[in-house]
Amino acid sequence: MQKFLVIQTAFIGDVVLATGIIEKLHQYYPDAEIDFLVRKGNEGLLEQHPFLHQVLIWDKKKNKYKHLLQLLKQIQKNRYDKVINIQRYSNTGFLTAFSKAKETIGFNKNPLSFLFSKKIKHNFAEGTHEIERNHALISAFTDSVAARPRLYPTIKDSEKVKQYKQKDYLCVAPSSVWFTKQYPKEKWISFLDQLPPKYNVYLIGAPTDKALCEEIKKISLYPFVINLAGQLNFLQSASLMQHAVMNYVNDSAPMHFASAVNATVTAIYCSTVPAFGYGPLSNKSFIVEKTGQLSCRPCGLHGYKACPKEHFKCALDIRNEQLLAALN
């Protein structure tokens, strides 16, 4: 029986996109034991995942390096056939290189890749999606086609959000970690005020997004806005998004939730662009961005805490009609 370990200790969206590797490994090795290593806080994405044997957790905030050494001992004890490292940083490179696995695979951009059995070129060419970059790590022993990411909300998760599905609804995830990736509050409010009054609108996000969502709800004139920020876990949010008439999101984790449950989605791009390779993958998906060229866009891969040019035209020049067109 084959034993695999997949490592992705980056952010929420990165873990979601990495689940495509689980799908492909299970397809080719249905009896294999597949483990997945994530940072503490992201393990909820993989709760009761049907294809995973074990989820390993690295606490990066408390006794970071002590815990890293403890993880290494556990990994060595598990005696994996293959360790597949999606991360491009030295800490996970250390775990990979000294894992005692029969084969260690990672990207050539990892500082310790010279110690891996196999290092794969990280292809950031325009038009290459992140799931394709990730898939390159396993293509030699599967096939050439990247699998879509997938999340598996539990029965309990579905029951939690069942009460919100009695009427046609939209989900809006208005927040982002990065200011320049976040559609502005005033723009969300203006958009909501233009909606036909026949949907419930659920504002979703983390507990830290609750205040923003409450402001939007309070100021908007739309009569059916419900603030669910902080009330749903990852899989419950995905379950709610799955059956929405439309999900409106930034270039952020909720967009990847939509991809992972094949939910209809409209992704709003402000400072970033889909060509980076992190676009929506749902069968029915729409991209909204500023029409026409803007010399400073994109200004960075991950966004900034403020617009470097102090005008934020990449967001402010987007029109309500563009968002409404996707719904219609």
C-alpha positions in Angstrom: 0.0 0.0 0.0 1.3 3.4 -1.0 1.7 6.1 1.6 1.7 9.8 0.5 2.2 13.0 2.4 1.1 16.3 0.8 2.5 19.5 2.4 0.8 22.9 2.0 1.2 25.1 5.1 0.3 28.5 3.4 -3.0 30.3 3.5 -6.6 29.0 3.3 -7.0 29.4 -0.5 -3.7 27.7 -1.1 -4.8 24.7 0.8 -8.1 24.6 -1.1 -6.3 24.6 -4.4 -4.0 21.9 -3.2 -6.9 19.5 -2.7 -6.8 18.8 -6.4 -3.7 16.7 -5.7 -5.7 14.6 -3.2 -8.3 14.0 -5.9 -5.8 12.8 -8.4 -3.8 10.7 -6.0 -7.0 8.9 -4.9 -8.0 8.4 -8.5 -4.8 6.6 -9.3 -4.1 5.0 -5.9 -7.6 4.3 -4.4 -6.2 2.2 -1.6 -3.3 4.5 -0.6 -3.0 6.3 2.7 -2.9 10.0 1.9 -1.9 12.4 4.7 -2.0 16.2 4.4 0.1 18.7 6.4 -1.4 22.2 7.0 -0.8 25.1 9.3 -2.9 25.3 12.5 -6.2 27.0 11.8 -6.7 25.4 8.3 -7.4 21.9 9.4 -11.2 22.6 9.4 -11.1 22.6 5.6 -10.3 18.9 5.6 -12.6 17.7 8.3 -13.9 14.2 7.6 -12.3 14.3 4.1 -13.2 10.9 2.5 -9.8 10.4 0.9 -7.5 11.4 3.7 -6.0 9.1 6.3 -4.6 11.8 8.6 -4.3 15.6 8.8 -1.0 16.8 10.3 -1.0 20.2 11.9 1.9 22.6 12.3 1.4 25.4 14.8 3.4 28.3 13.4 2.5 30.7 16.2 3.3 28.7 19.3 6.7 27.1 19.8 7.1 27.1 16.0 10.4 25.4 15.6 10.0 23.0 18.5 6.8 21.9 16.9 8.5 21.6 13.5 11.0 19.1 15.0 8.2 17.2 16.6 6.5 17.0 13.2 9.7 15.8 11.6 9.9 12.9 14.0 6.3 12.0 13.3 6.8 12.2 9.5 9.9 10.0 9.8 8.0 7.5 11.8 5.3 7.3 9.2 7.7 6.1 6.5 6.1 7.6 3.5 6.6 6.4 0.0 6.4 9.9 -1.4 6.4 13.3 0.3 5.0 16.0 -2.1 5.8 19.5 -1.0 3.8 22.3 -2.6 5.4 25.0 -0.4 8.4 26.9 -1.6 9.9 27.8 1.8 12.8 26.4 3.8 10.8 25.1 6.8 8.7 22.7 4.8 11.8 22.0 2.6 13.5 20.8 5.8 10.6 18.5 6.6 10.7 17.1 3.1 14.4 16.6 2.7 14.8 14.8 6.1 11.5 12.9 6.0 13.2 9.6 5.3 10.6 9.1 2.5 11.5 6.9 -0.4 10.9 9.8 -2.7 10.8 13.5 -2.0 9.3 15.9 -4.5 9.1 19.7 -4.5 9.5 22.9 -6.5 12.9 24.0 -7.6 12.2 27.4 -5.9 12.4 25.7 -2.5 15.7 26.7 -0.9 16.3 23.0 0.1 15.2 21.5 -3.2 18.8 20.4 -3.9 18.2 17.7 -1.2 14.9 16.4 -2.8 14.8 13.3 -4.9 13.0 15.2 -7.6 12.6 19.0 -8.1 10.0 20.3 -10.5 10.2 23.7 -12.2 7.7 26.1 -10.8 5.9 27.4 -13.9 4.5 30.9 -13.4 3.9 31.5 -17.1 0.8 33.5 -18.0 -2.2 31.4 -18.5 -1.0 28.6 -16.2 -3.4 28.0 -13.3 -2.1 27.2 -9.8 -3.7 23.7 -9.9 -1.6 23.0 -13.0 1.5 24.2 -11.3 0.7 21.9 -8.3 -0.1 19.0 -10.6 3.3 19.1 -12.2 4.6 17.6 -8.9 2.6 14.4 -9.4 2.2 14.2 -13.2 5.0 11.6 -13.6 3.1 9.0 -11.7 -0.5 10.0 -12.5 -1.4 11.8 -15.8 -1.1 15.2 -17.4 -4.5 16.6 -16.4 -4.8 18.6 -13.2 -7.8 17.7 -11.0 -10.0 20.4 -9.7 -9.9 21.2 -6.0 -12.8 19.8 -3.9 -14.1 20.4 -0.4 -16.5 18.0 1.3 -19.0 19.7 3.6 -20.2 17.1 6.2 -23.9 16.3 6.8 -23.6 18.4 10.0 -22.4 21.4 7.9 -25.2 21.0 5.4 -27.8 20.9 8.2 -26.3 24.0 9.8 -27.0 26.1 6.7 -30.2 24.4 5.6 -32.3 27.1 7.3 -30.8 29.8 5.0 -31.8 28.0 1.8 -35.6 28.4 1.9 -35.5 31.3 -0.6 -33.3 32.2 -3.5 -30.2 33.9 -2.2 -26.8 35.5 -3.0 -23.6 35.2 -1.0 -21.3 38.1 -0.7 -17.8 37.8 0.7 -16.7 41.4 0.9 -13.4 41.2 2.8 -9.8 40.3 1.9 -6.6 40.2 3.9 -5.1 42.8 1.4 -6.7 46.2 1.0 -5.9 46.4 -2.7 -7.6 43.0 -3.4 -10.8 44.1 -1.5 -13.7 45.7 -3.4 -14.4 48.8 -1.3 -17.2 48.9 1.2 -18.9 51.8 -0.5 -18.9 49.9 -3.8 -20.5 46.9 -2.2 -23.2 49.0 -0.7 -23.9 50.7 -4.0 -24.1 47.4 -5.8 -26.5 45.9 -3.2 -28.8 49.0 -3.5 -29.1 48.2 -7.2 -30.2 44.6 -6.7 -33.8 43.5 -7.5 -35.5 42.9 -4.1 -36.1 39.2 -4.6 -33.1 37.6 -3.0 -31.8 37.1 0.5 -28.2 38.4 0.6 -25.8 36.6 3.0 -22.7 38.4 4.0 -20.1 35.8 4.8 -16.5 35.9 6.2 -14.4 35.3 9.2 -15.1 36.7 12.7 -12.7 39.5 11.9 -15.0 40.5 9.0 -18.1 40.8 11.1 -17.7 44.6 11.7 -17.2 45.3 7.9 -20.3 43.2 7.1 -22.3 44.9 9.8 -21.5 48.3 8.3 -22.5 47.2 4.9 -25.8 45.8 6.2 -26.5 49.0 8.2 -25.9 51.5 5.5 -27.3 49.5 2.5 -30.9 50.2 1.5 -31.4 46.6 0.3 -34.1 45.1 2.6 -32.9 41.5 2.8 -29.3 41.5 4.0 -28.2 39.0 6.7 -24.7 39.2 8.3 -23.4 35.7 8.8 -19.7 36.7 9.2 -18.1 34.7 12.0 -21.1 32.4 12.3 -20.1 29.7 9.8 -16.9 27.6 9.6 -15.1 26.9 6.3 -17.1 23.9 5.2 -20.4 25.5 6.3 -19.6 28.6 4.2 -18.8 26.3 1.2 -22.0 24.4 1.7 -24.0 27.7 1.7 -22.2 29.0 -1.4 -22.8 25.7 -3.3 -26.5 26.4 -3.9 -26.5 30.2 -4.1 -27.9 31.9 -7.2 -24.6 33.8 -7.3 -21.6 34.2 -5.1 -19.8 37.6 -5.2 -16.2 37.4 -4.0 -12.8 39.1 -4.2 -9.7 37.4 -5.4 -9.4 35.6 -2.1 -10.3 32.3 -0.3 -14.1 32.4 -0.8 -13.4 32.3 -4.5 -11.6 29.0 -4.1 -14.4 27.7 -1.8 -16.7 28.3 -4.8 -14.4 26.4 -7.1 -14.1 23.5 -4.7 -17.9 23.0 -4.6 -18.5 24.1 -8.3 -20.6 27.0 -7.1 -21.7 29.8 -9.5 -19.4 32.7 -8.8 -18.5 36.3 -9.8 -14.9 37.1 -8.9 -14.0 40.8 -8.6 -10.4 41.6 -9.4 -9.0 45.0 -8.2 -5.2 45.2 -8.1 -4.5 41.6 -9.1 -5.3 39.9 -12.4 -6.6 36.4 -13.4 -3.4 35.8 -15.4 -1.5 35.1 -12.2 -3.3 31.7 -12.2 -5.6 31.9 -9.3 -8.9 32.4 -11.1 -12.3 30.7 -10.5 -12.7 27.1 -11.7 -16.5 26.7 -11.4 -18.4 25.6 -14.5 -20.3 28.9 -14.3 -17.9 31.7 -13.3 -17.5 35.3 -14.2 -14.7 37.8 -13.8 -15.2 41.4 -13.2 -12.4 43.9 -13.5 -11.8 47.5 -14.6 -12.4 47.9 -18.3 -9.6 49.5 -20.2 -5.9 49.6 -19.4 -4.4 51.0 -16.1 -0.6 51.4 -16.3 -0.1 50.4 -12.6 -2.2 47.3 -12.7 -1.3 44.7 -11.6 0.8 46.3 -8.9 1.7 43.0 -7.1 1.0 39.3 -6.8 -0.6 39.5 -3.3 -1.8 43.0 -3.0 -0.9 45.8 -0.6 -2.3 47.5 2.5 -2.9 50.7 0.5 -2.9 51.7 -3.1 0.7 52.6 -4.1 -0.6 55.3 -6.4 -3.2 56.5 -3.8 -6.1 56.5 -6.3 -7.3 52.9 -6.3 -8.8 53.2 -9.7 -8.5 49.5 -10.3 -11.4 49.1 -7.9 -13.2 52.4 -8.0 -13.6 52.3 -11.7 -15.6 49.1 -11.7 -19.3 49.7 -12.3 -22.4 48.2 -10.7 -23.6 47.1 -14.2 -20.6 44.7 -14.5 -21.6 42.9 -11.3 -25.3 42.9 -12.2 -24.6 41.6 -15.7 -23.2 38.3 -14.2 -26.4 37.8 -12.2 -28.6 38.5 -15.3 
